[in-house]
Amino acid sequence: MQNFRPVVSAEYLGKFIHDTYVRPARERGDRVVTIQVREVCDALSHGYSENLVRGVLGSMKFRNTYRLPLVAADEHTDGRPATFMFKLQRDKPGIFE
């Protein structure tokens, strides 16, 4: 019998990224947050591919859900984004709590 990894939804991955990287940056009062694809994969014990993480970070759904305008995406030598930088907008009271 084969071992299968549980399927993770893009929503779950987006929430993990928000809770792990975006929320703490907002709480510190940072104006931008830089998220490295490889760092997210490391935090998830490489259970998910870099392409899946890139797909979530680059999606409009993720950016719209967490109000994250994309400022820049730094490309790896192979042309795929390795780092995403988002502008942090001030939250209104009660949002994302």
URDACOR-V397799 format. One line per field, one symbol per residue. phi: phi as a letter, one per 30 degrees, with the letter a starting at -180 (. if undefined). psi: psi as a letter, one per 30 degrees, with the letter a starting at -180 (. if undefined). burial: b if it has 9 or more other C-alpha atoms within 8 Angstrom, else e. A space follows every 10 residues. Layout:
BEGIN
phi->???
psi->???
burial->???
END
This chain:
BEGIN
phi->.dccdddcdd dddddedddd cdedddddid cbbccceddd dddchhdbdd dddedddddd dddddchbdd cabdddddic ecbcccdccd ddejdic
psi->klkkkkkkle eeeeeeeeee eeeeeeefgl flkkkkeeee eefghgfkle eeeeeeefke eeeeegijkk eljkklfgfk kfkkkkkjkk kkkfkg.
burial->eeeeeeeeee eebbeebbbe bbbbbbeeeb ebbebbbeeb beeeeeeeeb eebbebbeee ebbeeeebeb eebebeeeee bbbbbbbbee eeeeeee
END
